[in-house]
Structures are given as structure tokens and as C-alpha cells.
């Protein structure tokens, strides 16, 4: 419930200039991010064909959070908090992804 109120009070329509973005980023608390990722994010492992791997496959870990594009600034704020990963828009979805094993260490250390 607390997370829902927080997201609505800082929707993308209320984040229009860089000063507001900076204030928003500074209000993200570690405990809030932990709960938000638990609710909206997922950790996964993908097995992909690879020409460079000795066995022909590679394992790719990933953290992904997918929200409606209207919440794009929230994902950008989470990316700014962690200082790793990327944010992209695909259709009506905004996605925050962390794929690099080095970058995932930052995420894992947080949890």
C-alpha cells in the first residue's frame, strides 16, 4: 500500500524538470527500493546459444522491472540510485534492466 501511494505521488507527469528529478531520486530509500523490486521486478537466468562458449551456450543473469511508460521517470530514478543498468521503452512498456554480472553485483549487494 505504501509503495502505491509513493508511485502515484511521483508519477511521470509530476516529474517534469531536473530539479524535481533530483529531489525524487534523493527521496528513494533503500528499504523502499527493496520492496518495490520484490513486488514489480524479477531476477531471471536465460540460456542462450553462444558461438564463443566452449559448450555452445551461455547463461545470462538479469534483473528486470517492467512498468507502464507513464512511470518511465520512476525507473530512471531507480537506475540513478543504483548507477547501473539501462532503461528502455518498448511500446507502452518502460523497462529497467541490469544484465552485466559486474553491475548485478551492485544489485545483489543491495539486497
C-alpha distances in whole Angstrom, upper triangle without the diagonal:
4,5,5,7,9,10,11,13,15,16,19,21,20,21,25,27,28,27,23,23,24,22,19,20,21,17,16,16,17,14,12,14,14,11,11,14,14,11,13,17,20,23,26,30,32,36,38,41,43,47,46,45,48,47,46,42,39,36,33,30,27,23,22,18,19,17,18,21,19,17,20,20,17,19,22,20,19,23,24,22,24,27,27,27,27,25,27,26,27,28,24,22,22,22,22,25,26,29,32,32,33,30,28,29,27,24,25,26,22,21
4,5,5,6,9,10,11,13,14,18,20,18,19,23,25,25,24,21,20,21,19,16,17,18,14,13,13,14,12,9,12,13,10,10,14,14,12,14,17,20,23,26,30,32,36,38,42,43,47,46,45,48,47,46,42,39,36,33,30,27,23,22,18,19,17,19,21,19,17,19,19,15,18,20,18,17,21,22,19,21,25,26,26,26,24,26,26,28,28,25,23,22,22,21,24,25,29,31,31,31,28,27,28,25,22,24,24,20,19
4,5,5,6,9,10,11,12,15,17,16,17,21,23,23,22,19,18,19,17,14,15,16,13,11,11,13,11,7,9,11,8,7,11,11,9,11,13,17,20,23,27,29,33,35,38,40,43,43,42,45,44,43,39,36,33,30,26,23,19,18,15,16,14,16,18,16,13,16,15,12,14,17,15,14,17,19,17,18,22,22,22,22,20,22,22,24,25,21,19,18,18,18,20,22,25,28,28,28,25,23,25,22,19,21,22,18,18
4,5,5,6,9,10,10,14,16,15,16,20,22,23,23,19,19,20,19,15,17,18,15,14,15,16,14,11,12,14,11,9,13,13,11,11,15,18,21,24,28,30,34,36,39,41,44,44,43,46,45,44,40,37,34,31,28,25,21,19,15,15,13,14,16,14,12,15,15,12,15,17,16,16,19,20,19,21,24,24,24,23,21,22,22,23,23,20,18,17,18,18,21,23,27,29,30,31,27,26,28,25,22,24,25,22,21
4,6,5,6,9,10,14,15,14,15,19,21,22,21,18,18,19,17,14,16,17,14,13,15,17,15,12,14,16,13,12,16,16,14,15,18,21,25,28,32,34,37,39,42,44,47,47,46,49,48,47,43,40,37,34,31,28,24,22,18,18,16,16,18,15,13,17,16,13,16,18,17,17,20,21,20,22,25,26,26,25,23,24,24,25,25,22,21,20,21,21,24,26,29,32,33,33,29,28,30,27,24,26,27,23,23
4,6,5,6,9,12,14,12,13,17,19,19,18,15,14,16,14,10,12,14,10,10,11,14,13,9,11,14,12,10,14,15,14,14,17,20,23,26,30,32,36,37,41,42,45,45,44,47,46,45,42,39,35,32,29,26,22,20,17,17,15,16,17,14,12,15,13,10,13,15,13,13,17,17,16,19,21,23,23,22,20,22,22,24,25,21,20,18,19,18,22,23,27,29,30,30,26,25,27,24,21,24,24,20,21
4,5,5,6,9,11,11,11,15,17,18,18,14,14,16,14,11,12,15,12,11,13,15,15,11,11,14,12,10,13,15,13,12,15,18,21,24,28,30,34,35,38,39,43,42,42,45,44,43,39,36,33,30,27,24,20,18,14,14,11,12,13,11,8,11,10,8,11,13,12,12,15,16,16,18,20,21,21,20,17,19,18,21,21,17,16,15,16,16,19,21,25,27,29,29,25,24,26,23,21,23,24,21,21
4,5,5,9,10,9,11,15,17,19,19,15,15,17,16,13,15,17,14,14,16,19,18,14,15,18,16,13,16,18,16,15,18,21,25,28,31,33,36,37,41,42,45,45,45,48,47,46,42,39,37,33,30,27,23,21,17,16,13,13,14,11,9,13,12,10,14,16,14,15,19,19,19,22,24,25,24,23,20,21,20,22,21,18,17,16,18,19,22,25,28,31,32,32,29,28,30,27,25,27,28,24,24
4,6,9,10,8,10,13,16,17,16,12,13,15,13,10,13,15,12,13,15,18,18,14,16,19,17,15,18,20,18,17,20,24,27,30,33,35,39,40,43,44,47,47,47,50,49,48,44,41,39,35,32,29,25,23,19,19,16,16,16,13,11,14,12,11,15,16,14,16,19,19,18,21,23,25,25,24,21,22,22,24,24,21,20,18,20,20,24,26,30,32,33,33,29,29,30,27,25,28,28,25,25
4,7,8,6,7,10,13,14,13,10,10,12,11,8,10,13,10,11,14,17,17,14,14,18,17,14,17,19,17,16,19,22,25,28,31,33,37,37,41,41,44,44,44,48,47,45,42,39,36,33,30,26,23,21,17,17,14,14,14,11,9,11,9,8,11,12,11,13,16,15,15,19,20,22,21,20,18,19,19,22,22,19,18,16,17,17,21,23,27,29,30,30,26,26,28,25,23,26,26,23,24
4,5,6,7,10,13,14,15,12,11,14,13,10,13,15,14,14,17,19,19,16,16,19,18,15,17,19,17,16,18,22,25,27,30,32,35,36,39,40,43,43,43,47,46,44,41,38,35,32,29,25,22,19,16,15,12,11,10,7,6,9,8,7,11,12,11,13,16,16,17,20,21,22,21,19,16,17,16,19,18,15,15,13,15,16,20,22,26,28,30,30,27,26,29,26,24,27,28,24,25
4,5,5,7,11,12,14,11,10,13,14,11,13,16,15,15,18,21,21,18,17,21,20,17,18,21,19,17,19,22,25,27,30,31,35,35,38,39,41,41,42,45,45,43,39,37,34,31,29,25,22,19,16,15,12,10,9,6,5,6,5,7,10,10,11,13,15,15,17,19,20,21,20,18,14,15,14,16,16,14,13,12,14,15,19,22,25,27,30,30,26,26,28,26,24,27,28,25,26
4,6,7,10,13,14,11,11,15,15,13,15,18,17,18,21,24,24,21,20,24,23,20,22,24,22,20,22,26,29,31,34,35,38,38,41,42,45,45,45,49,48,46,43,40,38,35,33,29,26,23,20,18,15,13,11,7,9,10,9,11,14,14,14,17,18,19,20,23,23,24,23,21,18,18,16,19,18,15,16,15,18,19,23,25,29,31,33,33,29,30,32,29,28,31,32,29,30
4,6,9,11,12,8,9,13,12,10,13,16,14,16,19,22,23,19,19,23,22,19,22,24,23,21,23,27,29,32,35,36,40,40,43,44,46,46,47,50,50,48,45,42,39,36,33,30,26,24,21,20,17,15,14,10,10,12,10,11,14,14,13,16,18,18,19,22,23,24,24,22,19,20,19,22,21,19,19,17,19,20,24,26,30,31,34,33,29,30,32,29,27,30,31,28,29
4,6,8,9,6,6,10,10,8,11,13,13,14,18,20,22,19,18,22,22,19,21,24,22,20,22,25,28,30,33,34,38,38,41,41,44,43,44,48,47,45,42,39,37,33,31,28,25,22,19,19,16,15,13,11,10,10,7,9,12,11,10,14,15,14,16,19,19,21,21,19,16,17,17,20,21,18,18,16,18,18,21,23,27,29,31,30,26,27,29,26,25,28,29,25,27
4,7,9,7,8,11,12,11,13,16,16,17,21,24,25,22,22,25,25,22,24,27,26,24,25,28,30,33,35,36,39,39,42,42,45,44,45,49,49,47,44,41,39,35,33,30,27,25,22,21,18,17,15,12,12,12,9,12,14,13,13,17,17,16,18,21,21,23,22,20,17,18,18,21,21,19,19,17,19,20,23,25,29,30,33,32,28,29,31,28,27,31,31,28,30
4,6,6,6,9,10,11,12,15,16,17,21,23,26,23,22,26,26,24,25,29,28,26,26,30,31,34,36,37,40,40,43,43,45,44,45,49,49,47,44,41,40,36,34,30,28,26,23,23,21,20,17,15,15,14,11,13,16,13,13,17,17,15,18,21,20,22,22,20,18,19,20,23,24,22,22,19,21,21,24,26,29,30,33,31,28,29,31,28,27,31,31,28,30
4,5,5,6,9,10,10,12,14,16,19,22,24,22,21,25,26,23,24,28,27,25,26,29,30,33,35,36,39,39,42,41,43,42,43,47,47,46,43,40,38,34,32,29,26,25,23,23,21,21,18,17,16,14,11,13,15,12,11,15,15,13,15,18,17,19,20,19,17,19,20,24,25,23,22,19,21,20,22,24,27,28,30,29,25,27,28,25,25,29,28,26,28
4,5,5,6,9,10,11,13,15,18,21,23,21,21,25,26,23,25,28,28,26,27,30,32,34,37,38,42,42,44,44,46,45,46,50,50,48,45,42,40,36,34,31,28,27,25,25,23,23,21,19,18,17,13,15,17,14,13,16,17,14,16,19,18,21,22,21,20,22,23,27,28,26,25,22,23,22,25,26,29,30,32,30,27,28,30,26,26,29,29,26,28
4,5,5,6,9,10,11,13,16,19,21,19,19,22,23,21,22,26,25,24,25,28,30,33,35,37,40,40,43,43,46,45,46,49,49,48,45,41,39,35,33,30,27,25,22,23,20,20,18,16,15,14,11,12,15,13,11,15,16,14,15,18,18,21,22,21,19,21,21,25,26,24,23,20,21,20,24,25,28,30,32,30,27,28,29,25,25,28,28,25,27
4,5,5,6,9,10,11,15,17,19,17,16,20,21,18,20,23,23,21,22,25,27,29,32,33,37,37,40,40,42,41,42,45,46,44,41,38,35,32,29,26,23,22,19,20,18,18,16,15,13,12,8,9,11,9,7,11,12,10,12,15,15,17,18,17,15,18,19,22,23,22,20,17,18,17,20,21,25,26,28,26,23,24,26,22,21,25,25,22,24
4,5,5,6,9,10,14,16,19,17,16,20,21,19,21,24,24,23,23,26,27,30,33,34,38,38,41,40,43,42,42,46,46,45,41,38,36,32,30,27,24,23,21,22,21,21,20,18,16,15,11,12,13,11,8,12,13,10,10,14,14,17,18,18,17,20,21,25,27,25,23,20,20,18,21,22,25,26,28,26,22,24,25,21,21,24,24,21,23
4,6,5,6,9,12,15,17,16,16,19,20,19,21,24,24,23,23,27,28,31,34,36,39,40,43,43,45,44,45,48,48,47,44,40,38,34,32,28,25,24,22,23,21,22,21,19,16,16,12,12,15,13,10,13,15,12,12,16,16,19,21,21,19,22,23,27,28,26,24,21,22,20,23,24,27,28,30,28,24,26,26,23,22,25,24,21,24
4,5,5,7,10,13,15,13,13,17,17,15,17,20,20,19,20,23,25,28,31,33,37,37,40,40,43,42,42,46,46,44,41,38,35,32,29,25,22,21,18,19,18,18,18,16,13,13,9,9,11,10,7,10,12,11,10,14,15,18,19,18,17,20,21,24,25,23,21,18,19,17,20,21,25,26,28,26,23,23,24,21,20,23,23,19,21
4,5,5,9,11,14,12,11,15,16,14,16,19,19,18,18,22,23,26,29,31,34,35,38,38,40,39,39,43,43,42,38,35,32,29,26,23,20,19,17,19,18,19,18,17,14,13,10,9,10,9,5,8,9,7,7,10,11,14,16,16,15,18,20,23,25,23,21,18,17,15,18,18,22,23,24,23,19,20,21,17,17,20,19,16,19
4,6,8,11,13,12,12,15,17,16,18,20,21,21,21,24,25,28,31,33,37,37,41,40,43,42,42,45,45,44,41,37,35,31,28,25,22,22,20,22,21,22,22,20,17,17,13,12,14,13,9,10,12,10,8,12,13,16,18,19,19,22,24,27,29,27,25,21,21,19,21,21,25,25,26,24,21,22,22,18,18,21,20,16,19
4,6,10,11,10,11,14,15,14,16,19,19,19,20,23,25,28,31,33,37,38,41,41,44,43,43,46,46,45,42,38,35,32,29,26,22,22,19,21,20,21,21,19,16,17,14,11,14,14,10,11,14,12,10,14,16,18,20,21,20,23,24,27,29,26,24,21,21,19,21,22,26,26,27,26,22,23,23,19,19,21,20,17,18
4,7,9,7,7,10,11,11,12,15,16,16,16,19,21,24,27,30,33,35,38,38,41,40,39,43,42,41,38,35,32,28,25,22,19,18,16,18,17,19,19,18,15,15,12,10,11,12,8,8,11,10,8,11,13,16,17,18,17,20,22,25,27,24,22,19,18,16,18,19,22,23,24,23,19,19,20,16,15,18,17,13,15
4,6,5,6,9,10,11,12,14,15,16,17,19,21,24,27,30,33,35,39,39,42,40,40,43,42,42,38,35,32,29,25,22,19,19,17,20,19,22,22,21,18,18,16,13,14,15,11,10,13,13,9,12,15,17,18,20,20,23,25,27,29,27,24,21,20,18,20,19,23,24,24,23,20,19,19,16,14,16,15,12,13
4,5,5,6,9,10,11,12,14,15,15,17,18,22,24,27,31,33,36,36,39,38,37,40,39,39,35,32,29,26,22,20,17,17,16,19,19,22,23,23,19,19,17,14,14,15,12,10,13,13,9,10,14,15,17,19,19,23,25,27,29,27,24,21,20,17,18,17,21,21,21,20,17,16,16,13,11,13,12,8,9
4,6,5,6,9,10,11,13,14,15,17,18,22,25,28,31,33,37,37,41,39,38,41,40,40,36,33,30,27,23,21,17,18,17,19,20,23,24,23,20,21,19,16,16,18,15,12,16,16,12,13,17,18,19,21,21,24,26,28,30,28,25,22,21,18,20,19,22,23,23,22,20,18,18,15,13,14,13,10,9
4,5,5,6,9,10,11,12,13,16,18,21,25,27,31,33,37,37,41,40,39,41,41,40,36,33,30,27,23,20,17,17,14,17,16,19,21,20,16,17,16,12,13,15,12,11,14,15,12,13,17,18,19,20,19,22,23,26,27,25,22,19,18,16,18,19,22,23,24,23,20,19,19,17,14,16,15,12,12
4,5,5,6,8,10,10,10,13,15,18,21,24,28,29,33,34,37,36,35,38,37,37,33,30,26,23,20,17,13,13,11,14,14,18,19,18,15,15,14,11,11,13,10,8,11,12,9,10,14,14,15,16,16,19,21,23,25,23,20,17,15,13,15,15,18,20,20,20,16,15,16,13,11,13,13,9,10
4,6,5,6,9,10,10,12,13,17,20,23,26,29,32,33,36,35,34,37,36,35,32,28,25,22,18,16,13,13,12,15,16,20,21,21,18,18,18,14,14,16,14,11,13,15,12,12,16,16,16,18,18,21,23,25,27,25,21,19,17,15,15,15,18,20,19,19,17,14,15,13,10,11,11,8,7
4,6,5,6,9,10,12,14,18,21,24,28,30,34,35,38,37,36,39,38,37,33,30,27,24,20,18,14,14,12,15,15,18,20,20,17,18,18,14,14,17,15,12,16,17,15,15,19,19,19,20,19,22,23,25,26,24,21,19,17,16,17,17,20,22,22,23,20,17,18,17,13,14,15,12,10
4,5,5,6,7,11,13,17,20,23,27,28,32,33,37,36,35,38,37,36,32,29,26,23,20,17,13,12,9,12,11,15,17,17,13,15,15,11,11,14,13,10,13,15,13,14,17,17,16,17,16,19,19,21,22,20,17,15,14,13,15,16,19,21,22,22,19,17,18,17,13,15,16,13,12
4,5,5,4,7,9,13,17,19,23,25,29,30,33,32,31,34,33,32,29,25,22,19,16,13,9,9,7,10,11,15,17,18,14,15,15,12,11,14,13,10,12,15,13,12,16,15,14,15,15,17,18,20,22,20,16,14,12,11,12,12,15,18,18,19,16,14,15,14,10,12,14,11,10
4,6,6,7,10,13,17,20,23,26,29,31,34,34,32,35,33,33,29,26,23,20,17,14,11,11,10,12,14,17,20,20,17,18,19,15,14,18,17,13,16,18,16,16,19,18,17,19,18,20,21,22,24,22,19,17,15,14,15,15,18,20,20,21,18,15,17,16,12,13,15,12,10
4,6,8,12,15,18,21,25,27,31,32,36,36,34,37,35,34,31,28,25,22,19,16,13,12,9,11,11,15,18,18,15,17,18,14,14,17,17,14,17,19,18,18,21,20,19,19,18,20,20,21,22,20,17,16,15,14,15,17,19,22,22,24,21,18,20,19,15,16,18,16,14
4,7,11,13,17,19,23,25,28,30,33,33,32,35,34,33,29,26,23,20,17,14,11,9,6,7,8,11,14,15,12,14,15,12,11,15,15,12,14,18,17,16,19,18,16,16,15,16,16,17,18,16,13,12,11,11,12,14,17,20,21,22,19,17,20,18,15,16,19,16,15
4,7,10,14,16,19,21,25,26,30,30,29,32,30,29,25,23,19,17,13,10,7,6,4,7,9,13,15,17,14,14,16,13,11,14,15,12,13,16,15,14,17,15,13,14,13,15,16,17,19,17,13,12,10,9,10,11,13,17,17,19,16,14,16,16,12,13,16,14,13
4,6,10,13,16,18,22,24,27,27,26,29,27,26,22,20,16,14,11,8,6,6,7,9,12,16,18,20,17,17,19,16,14,17,18,14,15,19,18,16,18,16,14,15,15,16,18,18,20,19,15,14,12,11,10,11,12,15,16,18,15,13,15,16,12,13,16,15,13
4,7,10,14,16,20,21,25,24,23,25,24,23,19,17,13,11,7,6,5,7,9,12,15,19,21,23,20,20,21,19,16,18,19,16,16,19,18,16,18,15,13,15,16,17,19,19,22,22,18,17,13,12,10,9,10,13,12,15,13,10,13,14,10,10,14,14,12
4,7,10,13,16,18,22,22,20,22,21,20,16,14,10,8,6,5,7,8,11,13,17,20,22,25,22,22,24,21,18,21,22,19,18,22,21,18,20,17,15,16,17,18,20,19,22,22,18,18,14,13,11,11,10,13,12,16,15,12,14,16,13,13,17,17,15
4,7,10,13,15,18,18,16,19,17,16,12,10,6,6,4,6,9,11,14,16,20,23,25,28,25,24,26,25,21,23,25,21,20,24,23,20,22,18,16,17,19,20,22,21,24,24,21,20,17,16,13,12,10,12,11,15,15,12,15,17,15,14,18,19,18
4,6,10,12,16,16,14,17,15,14,10,8,6,5,6,8,11,12,16,17,21,24,25,28,26,25,27,26,22,24,26,23,22,25,25,22,23,20,17,18,19,19,21,20,23,24,21,20,17,17,13,13,10,13,13,17,17,14,17,20,18,18,21,22,21
4,7,9,13,14,12,14,12,10,7,6,5,6,9,11,15,16,20,21,24,27,28,31,30,28,31,29,26,28,30,27,25,29,29,26,26,22,20,21,22,22,24,23,25,27,24,24,20,20,17,16,13,15,15,18,19,17,20,22,21,20,24,25,24
4,6,10,11,10,13,11,9,5,5,6,7,11,13,16,17,21,21,25,27,28,32,30,28,31,30,26,28,30,27,25,29,30,26,26,23,20,20,22,21,23,22,25,26,24,24,21,20,17,17,13,15,15,19,19,18,21,23,22,22,26,27,26
4,7,9,8,11,9,6,4,6,9,11,14,16,20,21,24,25,28,31,31,35,33,31,34,33,30,31,33,31,29,32,33,29,29,25,23,23,25,24,26,24,27,29,27,27,24,24,20,20,16,17,18,21,22,21,24,26,26,26,29,30,30
4,5,6,9,8,5,5,6,9,11,15,17,21,22,25,26,30,32,32,36,34,32,34,34,30,31,33,31,28,31,32,29,28,24,22,23,25,24,26,25,28,31,28,28,25,24,21,20,16,16,17,20,21,21,23,26,25,25,28,30,30
4,6,8,9,6,8,9,13,14,18,20,24,25,29,30,33,35,35,38,37,35,37,37,33,33,36,34,31,34,35,32,31,27,25,25,27,27,29,28,31,33,31,31,28,27,24,23,19,19,19,22,23,24,26,28,28,28,31,33,33
4,7,9,7,8,9,12,14,17,20,23,25,29,30,34,36,35,39,37,35,37,36,33,33,35,33,30,32,33,30,29,25,24,24,27,27,30,29,32,35,32,31,28,27,23,22,18,17,17,19,21,22,23,26,27,27,29,31,32
4,5,5,6,6,10,12,16,19,22,24,28,30,33,36,36,39,38,35,37,37,33,33,35,33,30,33,33,30,29,25,24,25,28,28,30,30,33,35,32,31,28,27,23,21,18,17,16,19,21,21,22,25,26,25,28,30,30
4,6,8,9,12,15,18,22,25,28,31,33,37,39,40,43,41,39,41,40,36,37,39,36,34,36,37,33,32,29,27,29,32,32,34,33,37,39,36,35,32,30,27,25,21,20,19,22,24,24,25,28,28,28,30,33,32
4,6,8,11,14,18,21,25,27,30,32,36,38,39,42,40,38,40,40,36,37,39,36,34,36,37,33,33,29,28,29,31,31,34,32,35,37,35,34,31,30,26,25,21,20,20,23,25,24,25,28,28,27,30,32,32
4,7,11,13,17,20,23,25,29,30,34,36,36,40,38,36,38,38,34,35,37,35,32,35,36,32,32,28,26,27,29,29,31,30,33,35,32,32,29,28,25,23,20,20,19,22,24,23,25,28,28,27,30,32,32
4,7,10,13,16,20,21,25,26,30,33,33,37,35,33,35,34,31,32,34,31,29,32,33,29,29,25,23,24,26,26,28,27,30,32,29,29,25,25,21,20,16,17,16,20,21,20,22,25,25,24,27,29,28
4,6,10,13,17,19,22,24,28,30,31,34,32,30,32,31,28,29,31,28,26,29,29,26,26,22,20,21,23,24,26,25,28,30,27,26,23,22,18,17,13,13,13,16,18,16,18,21,21,20,23,25,25
4,7,10,14,16,20,21,25,28,29,32,30,28,30,29,25,27,28,25,23,26,27,23,23,20,18,19,22,22,25,24,27,28,25,24,21,20,16,14,11,11,11,14,15,14,16,19,18,17,20,22,22
4,7,10,12,16,18,22,25,25,29,26,25,26,25,22,23,25,22,20,23,23,20,20,16,14,16,18,19,21,21,24,25,22,21,17,16,12,11,7,8,8,12,13,11,14,16,15,15,18,20,19
4,7,10,14,16,20,23,24,27,24,23,24,23,19,21,22,19,17,21,20,17,18,14,13,15,17,18,20,21,24,24,21,19,16,14,10,8,6,8,7,11,11,8,11,13,12,12,15,16,16
4,6,10,13,16,20,20,23,21,19,21,19,16,17,19,16,14,18,18,15,16,12,10,11,13,15,17,17,21,21,17,16,12,10,7,6,5,8,8,11,10,8,11,12,10,11,15,15,15
4,7,10,14,17,18,20,18,16,18,16,13,15,16,12,12,15,15,12,14,11,9,11,12,14,16,17,20,19,16,14,10,8,6,5,7,10,10,13,10,8,11,11,8,10,13,13,12
4,6,10,13,14,17,14,13,15,14,10,13,14,12,11,15,15,13,15,12,9,10,10,11,13,13,16,16,12,10,7,6,5,7,9,12,14,16,13,11,14,14,11,13,16,15,15
4,7,10,12,14,11,11,13,11,8,11,12,10,11,14,14,13,15,13,11,11,9,11,12,13,15,14,10,8,6,5,7,9,12,15,17,18,15,14,17,16,13,15,18,16,15
4,7,9,11,9,9,12,11,9,12,14,12,13,16,17,16,18,16,13,12,10,10,9,10,12,10,6,6,5,7,9,12,14,18,20,21,18,17,20,19,16,19,21,19,19
4,6,8,6,7,10,9,8,12,13,12,14,17,17,18,19,18,16,14,11,11,10,10,11,9,6,5,7,9,12,15,18,21,23,24,21,20,23,22,19,21,24,21,21
4,5,6,7,11,10,10,13,15,15,16,19,20,21,22,21,18,16,12,11,9,10,9,6,5,6,9,11,15,18,21,24,26,28,24,23,27,25,22,25,27,25,24
4,5,5,9,10,10,11,14,15,15,17,19,20,21,20,17,14,11,9,7,8,8,5,5,5,8,11,15,18,21,24,26,27,24,24,27,25,23,26,28,25,26
4,6,8,9,10,12,13,15,16,18,19,21,22,21,19,17,13,12,10,12,11,8,9,8,11,14,17,21,23,26,29,29,26,26,29,26,24,27,29,26,27
4,6,5,7,9,10,11,13,15,16,17,18,18,17,15,11,12,11,13,13,10,9,7,10,11,15,18,21,24,26,26,23,23,25,23,21,24,25,22,23
4,5,5,6,9,10,11,12,14,16,16,16,14,12,8,9,8,11,12,10,9,6,8,9,13,16,19,21,24,24,21,21,24,21,19,23,24,22,23
4,5,5,6,9,10,10,12,14,15,15,14,12,10,11,11,15,16,14,12,9,11,11,14,17,20,22,25,24,20,21,23,21,19,23,24,21,22
4,5,5,6,9,10,11,13,14,15,14,13,10,12,13,16,17,15,13,10,10,10,13,16,19,21,23,23,19,19,22,19,17,20,21,18,19
4,5,5,6,9,10,11,12,12,10,9,7,9,11,14,16,14,11,8,7,6,10,12,15,18,20,20,16,16,19,16,14,18,19,17,18
4,5,5,6,9,10,10,11,10,8,7,9,11,15,17,16,13,10,9,8,11,13,16,18,20,20,16,17,19,16,15,19,20,17,19
4,5,5,6,9,10,11,12,11,10,13,15,18,20,19,16,13,12,10,13,14,18,19,21,20,16,17,19,16,15,18,18,16,18
4,5,5,6,8,9,10,10,10,13,15,18,20,19,16,12,11,8,11,11,15,17,18,17,14,14,16,13,11,14,15,12,14
4,5,5,6,6,6,7,7,11,14,17,20,19,16,12,10,7,9,9,13,14,16,15,11,12,14,11,11,14,15,13,15
4,6,5,7,9,10,10,14,17,20,23,22,19,15,14,11,13,12,16,16,18,16,13,14,16,12,12,16,16,14,17
4,6,8,11,12,13,16,19,22,25,24,21,17,15,12,14,13,16,17,18,16,13,14,14,11,10,14,13,11,14
4,5,8,11,12,16,19,22,25,24,21,17,15,11,11,10,13,13,14,12,9,10,11,7,7,11,11,9,12
4,7,9,12,15,19,22,25,24,21,18,15,12,12,10,13,13,14,12,9,11,12,9,10,13,13,12,15
4,7,10,13,17,20,23,23,20,16,13,10,9,7,9,9,11,9,6,8,10,8,9,12,13,12,15
4,7,10,14,16,20,20,16,13,10,7,5,4,7,8,11,10,7,8,11,10,10,13,15,14,16
4,7,10,13,16,17,14,11,8,6,5,7,9,10,14,14,11,12,15,14,13,16,18,17,19
4,7,10,13,13,11,7,5,4,6,9,12,14,17,17,14,15,18,16,15,19,20,19,20
4,7,10,11,8,6,5,7,8,11,13,16,19,20,17,18,21,20,18,22,24,22,23
4,6,7,6,4,6,9,11,15,16,19,23,24,20,21,24,23,21,24,27,25,26
4,6,5,6,8,11,13,16,17,20,24,25,22,22,26,25,23,26,29,27,27
4,6,8,11,14,16,20,21,24,27,29,26,26,29,29,26,29,32,30,30
4,7,10,14,16,20,22,25,28,29,26,26,29,28,26,28,31,29,29
4,6,10,13,16,18,22,24,26,23,22,26,24,22,25,27,25,25
4,7,10,14,16,19,22,23,20,19,23,21,19,22,24,22,23
4,6,10,12,16,18,19,16,16,19,18,16,19,21,20,20
4,7,10,13,15,16,13,13,16,14,12,15,18,16,17
4,6,9,12,13,10,10,13,13,11,14,16,16,16
4,6,8,10,7,6,10,10,8,11,14,13,14
4,6,9,7,7,10,11,11,12,15,16,16
4,5,5,6,9,10,11,12,14,16,17
4,5,5,6,9,10,10,12,14,15
4,5,5,7,9,10,11,13,15
4,5,5,7,9,10,11,13
4,5,5,6,8,10,11
4,5,5,6,8,10
4,6,5,6,9
4,5,5,7
4,5,5
4,5
4
